[in-house]
Amino acid sequence: MLKRWAVISIVAVVFLMGYVVANRQSSVQGQAAPGAGFAAVPSEVGAMDLTGPYNVARGWPKDLSTLPGNEKWTWGAGQGVFAESSNRVYITQRGSLPVMPAGGGRGQPGPFAAVNEQLGRIFPGAAFPVMGLARNATGASPPGMLDLNAPCGGPNQPACIAGNHDNDGSGKNGVDFMWQDCLIVADANGNIIERWNQWDAMLRRPHSVFISPYDAQKNVWLVDDYRHAIFKFTNDGKTLLQTIGTPNEHASDDKHFYRPTFMAFQNDGSFYVADGYQNTRVVKFDKDGKYLMAWGERGAAGGNETRPNYMNNVHGVSVDRQTRQVFVNDRGNDRIQVFDENGKFVRMWKFGGPDPVNMHFVHIDADRKVWVFDNAVQKLAQFDLNGHLIYSWGSVGNFPGALWGVHGISVDQDGNLYLAAVSRGGVQKFTPKPGANPALLVGKNTYSAWR
């Protein structure tokens, strides 16, 4: 156990060093009039915009450890979030993690004293935790590294359900993690009002959650990239309505995915799947889930692909509702590629130039503003539809409102912002600051068939 914590400590220190170097670029950009400053609230004096144009809703949602009988378990890697309303917010995560002990630090008694003694021998003067970052939830949450090419029941993949992780590097279920609460629902006060634990054993690596804005029934879609499948549930979670893809089998055809990641919907109910970590394509289905088409070729290795329609790590897809154009996060090549609704290439732009970037998603709100999260510098950034930077905010740390590994984004009808974070763990809720420049707020989700 001591060796494990020492490794985690080293990773935390290396992460912090990389963050400081990468964060030398300008932290905030804005559109305020000359003389008004660049703060999200122009009248604010001494603003640092650590949480941009938002206040963080402290204590939302309530910790999983507050649930009766669940006192030892807290949030795991926060994979996705979708706000059906302010009073019904879906959160998906990769199981629960043990509650971290309090205290620690060099020269202080506590559970990290022995770890720091070992760490100091490697990095003299180093202390742990660093900025309070005691655990990277995505590294601690299951599943661990699997041989994805092994058949179910093979030597490196003992089972194709999530309950058996003991041999995949994740540790022991019930000790190092608890495979439960992969999908829950929270209300406006942060109360956990539903736990969809009846589906936990079916899931392997839940990656994102959605409701089509054009579906009056408000059915819930859950993408599981290790199952190579997408599951559609009734709004109350009682019934599995549809499975798209062939669970536990991967390929690149009309019946298979290979680690799909995100979804986006057109106003006729058709939808797109980013496919994905291993496949390098976008797949389009009609409103009933019938395969229509796919596009995308595997790009050259090394992240230097420049050709249109060639991709690596397709990790996000979104739709501009006015033009019906499809924006694809070609994460492996640090760029956004834009296509028409049937996959014809339109344009693209690259992020960062020579600077390191790691874009987790692309999201277009109802106001047609483009949002991405850069995991290299831990910032949420707004672009126009042609790739011009408008504004960005975010800061890493252990304080409420700090960002670390944001992986999912949603906004409710009241303008509250929700960010799921794989590294920090769980989901945070942000409320617009009084007087905030509305142009710098993430716009509401597109709603059509329901409110």
DADAQUI-V424193 format. One record per residue. N is the residue number from 0. RES is the residue in three letters. SS is DSSP state (h for helix, s for strand, l for the rest). PSI is psi in degrees with one decimal (999 if undefined). Layout:
n/res/ss/psi
N/RES/SS/PSI
N/RES/SS/PSI
This chain:
n/res/ss/psi
0/MET/l/-39.9
1/LEU/h/-42.4
2/LYS/h/-39.6
3/ARG/h/-43.6
4/TRP/h/-33.4
5/ALA/h/-41.1
6/VAL/h/-43.9
7/ILE/h/-38.8
8/SER/h/-43.4
9/ILE/h/-43.0
10/VAL/h/-41.0
11/ALA/h/-40.9
12/VAL/h/-44.8
13/VAL/h/-41.1
14/PHE/h/-45.6
15/LEU/h/-41.4
16/MET/h/-43.0
17/GLY/h/-37.9
18/TYR/h/-43.2
19/VAL/h/-41.7
20/VAL/h/-47.0
21/ALA/h/-26.5
22/ASN/l/14.2
23/ARG/l/-19.2
24/GLN/l/165.1
25/SER/l/132.6
26/SER/l/-30.7
27/VAL/l/135.8
28/GLN/l/148.9
29/GLY/l/-177.3
30/GLN/l/16.2
31/ALA/l/154.6
32/ALA/l/152.1
33/PRO/l/134.0
34/GLY/l/-14.6
35/ALA/l/-6.3
36/GLY/l/-179.3
37/PHE/l/10.5
38/ALA/l/150.2
39/ALA/l/-30.6
40/VAL/l/98.9
41/PRO/l/-30.7
42/SER/l/-8.0
43/GLU/l/132.6
44/VAL/l/132.3
45/GLY/l/20.4
46/ALA/l/137.8
47/MET/l/-11.8
48/ASP/l/40.2
49/LEU/l/-32.8
50/THR/l/27.0
51/GLY/l/-135.3
52/PRO/l/21.5
53/TYR/s/155.4
54/ASN/s/143.2
55/VAL/s/140.1
56/ALA/l/94.5
57/ARG/l/137.0
58/GLY/l/9.8
59/TRP/l/132.5
60/PRO/l/171.5
61/LYS/l/145.6
62/ASP/l/146.8
63/LEU/h/-28.0
64/SER/h/-13.1
65/THR/h/-9.7
66/LEU/l/137.0
67/PRO/l/130.6
68/GLY/l/1.5
69/ASN/l/22.9
70/GLU/l/-22.3
71/LYS/l/-1.3
72/TRP/s/140.8
73/THR/s/-168.2
74/TRP/s/138.5
75/GLY/l/-161.9
76/ALA/l/118.0
77/GLY/s/103.3
78/GLN/s/-44.3
79/GLY/s/161.1
80/VAL/s/142.8
81/PHE/s/125.4
82/ALA/s/100.0
83/GLU/s/-38.2
84/SER/s/175.5
85/SER/l/-18.7
86/ASN/l/6.3
87/ARG/s/93.9
88/VAL/s/122.0
89/TYR/s/133.5
90/ILE/s/128.1
91/THR/s/139.9
92/GLN/s/166.2
93/ARG/l/67.4
94/GLY/l/-177.8
95/SER/s/155.9
96/LEU/s/158.0
97/PRO/s/144.9
98/VAL/l/132.2
99/MET/l/140.6
100/PRO/l/150.8
101/ALA/l/161.8
102/GLY/s/-173.9
103/GLY/l/170.5
104/GLY/l/152.6
105/ARG/l/134.0
106/GLY/l/2.1
107/GLN/l/139.9
108/PRO/l/150.1
109/GLY/s/178.2
110/PRO/l/-14.4
111/PHE/l/3.8
112/ALA/h/-46.2
113/ALA/h/-37.3
114/VAL/h/-44.3
115/ASN/h/-30.3
116/GLU/h/-43.6
117/GLN/h/-41.6
118/LEU/h/-39.1
119/GLY/h/-24.2
120/ARG/h/-24.5
121/ILE/h/-45.9
122/PHE/l/90.4
123/PRO/l/131.1
124/GLY/l/-7.9
125/ALA/l/149.6
126/ALA/l/156.5
127/PHE/l/138.6
128/PRO/l/158.9
129/VAL/s/119.4
130/MET/l/27.2
131/GLY/l/2.7
132/LEU/s/85.6
133/ALA/l/-16.5
134/ARG/l/131.0
135/ASN/l/108.8
136/ALA/h/-32.1
137/THR/h/-29.5
138/GLY/h/-29.4
139/ALA/h/-23.5
140/SER/l/144.4
141/PRO/l/164.7
142/PRO/l/158.0
143/GLY/l/-159.5
144/MET/l/120.9
145/LEU/l/156.6
146/ASP/l/96.9
147/LEU/l/-12.7
148/ASN/l/-9.5
149/ALA/l/141.7
150/PRO/l/160.0
151/CYS/l/132.6
152/GLY/l/1.9
153/GLY/s/174.9
154/PRO/l/-26.3
155/ASN/l/4.3
156/GLN/s/80.3
157/PRO/l/-20.7
158/ALA/l/158.6
159/CYS/l/14.9
160/ILE/l/158.5
161/ALA/l/-14.2
162/GLY/l/-19.9
163/ASN/l/97.7
164/HIS/l/-1.6
165/ASP/l/-24.0
166/ASN/l/12.8
167/ASP/l/9.4
168/GLY/l/-3.2
169/SER/l/-16.3
170/GLY/l/-158.5
171/LYS/l/129.4
172/ASN/s/130.6
173/GLY/l/-8.1
174/VAL/l/-62.9
175/ASP/l/-21.5
176/PHE/s/170.0
177/MET/s/117.3
178/TRP/l/83.1
179/GLN/l/166.5
180/ASP/l/40.5
181/CYS/l/-25.0
182/LEU/s/121.4
183/ILE/s/167.5
184/VAL/s/132.5
185/ALA/s/152.3
186/ASP/l/-174.9
187/ALA/l/-25.6
188/ASN/l/3.4
189/GLY/l/3.7
190/ASN/l/138.5
191/ILE/s/108.1
192/ILE/s/-17.5
193/GLU/s/141.1
194/ARG/s/113.2
195/TRP/l/50.6
196/ASN/h/-13.6
197/GLN/h/-15.6
198/TRP/h/-0.6
199/ASP/h/-45.0
200/ALA/h/-19.0
201/MET/h/-18.5
202/LEU/l/153.1
203/ARG/l/-46.7
204/ARG/l/74.7
205/PRO/s/128.9
206/HIS/s/-33.9
207/SER/s/160.3
208/VAL/s/141.5
209/PHE/s/158.5
210/ILE/l/133.1
211/SER/l/130.4
212/PRO/l/-8.3
213/TYR/l/11.7
214/ASP/l/106.8
215/ALA/l/-22.1
216/GLN/l/-13.1
217/LYS/l/43.6
218/ASN/l/151.1
219/VAL/s/127.5
220/TRP/s/131.9
221/LEU/s/121.6
222/VAL/s/126.3
223/ASP/s/107.7
224/ASP/l/-25.4
225/TYR/l/-20.3
226/ARG/l/-8.2
227/HIS/l/41.1
228/ALA/s/161.7
229/ILE/s/132.4
230/PHE/s/134.6
231/LYS/s/123.0
232/PHE/s/158.0
233/THR/l/160.5
234/ASN/l/-28.8
235/ASP/l/-2.4
236/GLY/l/5.4
237/LYS/l/-24.8
238/THR/l/132.6
239/LEU/s/114.8
240/LEU/s/-35.0
241/GLN/s/146.7
242/THR/s/126.2
243/ILE/s/132.9
244/GLY/l/168.6
245/THR/l/106.1
246/PRO/l/135.7
247/ASN/l/3.6
248/GLU/l/136.2
249/HIS/s/141.7
250/ALA/l/-173.9
251/SER/l/74.1
252/ASP/s/-164.1
253/ASP/l/-7.1
254/LYS/l/1.7
255/HIS/s/153.8
256/PHE/s/172.2
257/TYR/l/90.3
258/ARG/l/66.6
259/PRO/s/159.0
260/THR/s/-55.6
261/PHE/s/167.5
262/MET/s/158.8
263/ALA/s/152.2
264/PHE/s/141.3
265/GLN/l/164.2
266/ASN/l/-7.4
267/ASP/l/6.4
268/GLY/l/-12.4
269/SER/l/159.4
270/PHE/s/162.2
271/TYR/s/145.9
272/VAL/s/127.5
273/ALA/s/117.4
274/ASP/s/90.3
275/GLY/l/-128.7
276/TYR/l/-35.7
277/GLN/l/-50.1
278/ASN/l/163.2
279/THR/l/58.4
280/ARG/s/168.7
281/VAL/s/134.4
282/VAL/s/132.9
283/LYS/s/136.8
284/PHE/s/155.6
285/ASP/l/-179.6
286/LYS/l/-20.3
287/ASP/l/2.8
288/GLY/l/15.6
289/LYS/l/132.2
290/TYR/s/131.7
291/LEU/s/-48.3
292/MET/s/170.5
293/ALA/s/153.5
294/TRP/s/156.7
295/GLY/l/133.8
296/GLU/s/155.3
297/ARG/s/127.2
298/GLY/l/170.4
299/ALA/l/147.9
300/ALA/l/155.2
301/GLY/l/-0.5
302/GLY/l/18.5
303/ASN/l/15.6
304/GLU/l/132.2
305/THR/l/-9.7
306/ARG/l/141.1
307/PRO/l/145.9
308/ASN/l/1.3
309/TYR/s/134.6
310/MET/s/159.4
311/ASN/l/125.7
312/ASN/l/78.5
313/VAL/s/97.2
314/HIS/s/47.7
315/GLY/s/144.8
316/VAL/s/141.4
317/SER/s/160.8
318/VAL/s/133.1
319/ASP/l/111.3
320/ARG/l/-22.0
321/GLN/l/-48.4
322/THR/l/-13.9
323/ARG/l/13.5
324/GLN/l/150.1
325/VAL/s/121.0
326/PHE/s/127.1
327/VAL/s/129.2
328/ASN/s/98.6
329/ASP/s/74.0
330/ARG/h/-40.9
331/GLY/h/-17.2
332/ASN/h/15.2
333/ASP/l/45.6
334/ARG/s/160.8
335/ILE/s/130.3
336/GLN/s/137.0
337/VAL/s/133.0
338/PHE/s/160.2
339/ASP/l/178.5
340/GLU/l/-14.2
341/ASN/l/18.7
342/GLY/l/8.7
343/LYS/l/127.8
344/PHE/s/137.6
345/VAL/s/-54.1
346/ARG/s/174.9
347/MET/s/162.5
348/TRP/s/151.7
349/LYS/s/144.2
350/PHE/l/146.9
351/GLY/l/-22.5
352/GLY/l/-127.2
353/PRO/l/-9.3
354/ASP/l/149.2
355/PRO/l/137.5
356/VAL/l/160.4
357/ASN/l/84.8
358/MET/s/125.1
359/HIS/s/-27.7
360/PHE/s/170.7
361/VAL/s/132.5
362/HIS/s/127.6
363/ILE/s/121.9
364/ASP/l/179.5
365/ALA/l/-18.1
366/ASP/l/5.2
367/ARG/l/30.5
368/LYS/l/140.5
369/VAL/s/129.6
370/TRP/s/138.2
371/VAL/s/161.1
372/PHE/s/125.4
373/ASP/s/109.0
374/ASN/l/-7.2
375/ALA/l/-37.6
376/VAL/l/3.1
377/GLN/l/52.2
378/LYS/s/140.6
379/LEU/s/126.1
380/ALA/s/141.4
381/GLN/s/133.4
382/PHE/s/158.2
383/ASP/l/180.0
384/LEU/l/-10.0
385/ASN/l/9.7
386/GLY/l/13.8
387/HIS/l/129.5
388/LEU/s/130.9
389/ILE/s/-46.2
390/TYR/s/151.8
391/SER/s/152.7
392/TRP/s/160.0
393/GLY/l/148.2
394/SER/l/137.2
395/VAL/l/148.8
396/GLY/l/-172.6
397/ASN/l/6.3
398/PHE/l/154.5
399/PRO/l/131.4
400/GLY/l/-14.3
401/ALA/l/149.0
402/LEU/l/138.9
403/TRP/l/104.0
404/GLY/l/39.4
405/VAL/s/130.2
406/HIS/s/-19.0
407/GLY/s/150.0
408/ILE/s/142.4
409/SER/s/156.7
410/VAL/s/135.4
411/ASP/l/-179.2
412/GLN/l/-16.0
413/ASP/l/1.5
414/GLY/l/5.9
415/ASN/l/137.8
416/LEU/s/138.2
417/TYR/s/130.8
418/LEU/s/119.6
419/ALA/s/140.7
420/ALA/s/121.7
421/VAL/l/-35.3
422/SER/l/-47.2
423/ARG/l/-38.0
424/GLY/l/143.7
425/GLY/l/-156.8
426/VAL/s/144.0
427/GLN/s/149.5
428/LYS/s/136.3
429/PHE/s/138.0
430/THR/s/142.0
431/PRO/s/135.8
432/LYS/l/141.1
433/PRO/l/130.6
434/GLY/l/3.7
435/ALA/l/143.6
436/ASN/l/114.8
437/PRO/h/-23.6
438/ALA/h/-17.7
439/LEU/h/-1.9
440/LEU/l/147.8
441/VAL/l/125.5
442/GLY/l/163.6
443/LYS/l/158.4
444/ASN/l/154.7
445/THR/l/122.5
446/TYR/l/138.0
447/SER/l/-60.1
448/ALA/l/-14.3
449/TRP/l/164.0
450/ARG/l/999
